[in-house]
Amino acid sequence: SQKIEQNSEALNIQEGKTATLTCNYTNYSPAYLQWYRQDPGRGPVFLLLIRENEKEKRKERLKVTFDTTLKQSLFHITASQPADSATYLCALDMNSNSGYALNFGKGTSLLVTP
Amino acid sequence: ETGVTQTPRHLVMGMTNKKSLKCEQHLGHNAMYWYKQSAKKPLELMFVYSLEERVENNSVPSRFSPECPNSSHLFLHLHTLQPEDSALYLCASSHELAGGETQYFGPGTRLLVL
């Protein structure tokens, strides 16, 4: 069966450290992979998109890697800040019967403490 | 603000009530989506509209009835819901229904069915 698995436990790190979040998938062949941030009581907000033929993408303090052999994406936040505390969602961009659809993981809760 | 608004933000209804959720996007997008987000579960895609035409219905019970009168508005009509339908209902839009498209989410409607 198809699965998208993100870090099962919440991630607690100290301010200034690098946070690394994991997204593993099975029985998918995504053309794209996207990362979203979701704060409590709000909708997800897009952060980064990476294509299947790209190994790495960066945006300010964020970095995403995509290994289609390992079927894994890593999401890094460098020099983390308490304001980075949120839930981070990985989404696989798949071609479905009606076009493309996003299939989301459950998300990883990140807490950055001062 | 993402350019996608949802009303109401909170809704409490009995199992025999009929209510509607409204979504409006101010981004000029052609695709709109309804998602359900329950605690500890990934976002579940419910309905997809492209240019006001429904293109996907992910085995959603008939007590949920979507309507897309134009490309800027999306409704979700609710009737005879069950307590297990209590969740956060998110609306999203994207420029097109295609791979690599970023989705813009509204803040969601928190629904409680008593």
Interface residues (C-beta under 8 A of the other chain):
Chain A: I4 A31 Y32 Q34 G41 R42 G43 P44 V45 F46 L49 R51 L89 D93 N95 S96 N97 S98 G99 Y100 A101 L102 N103 F104 G105 K106 G107
Chain B: T2 V4 K40 K41 P42 L43 L45 V48 S50 V55 E56 L90 A92 L97 A98 G99 G100 E101 T102 Q103 Y104 F105 G106 P107 G108 R110
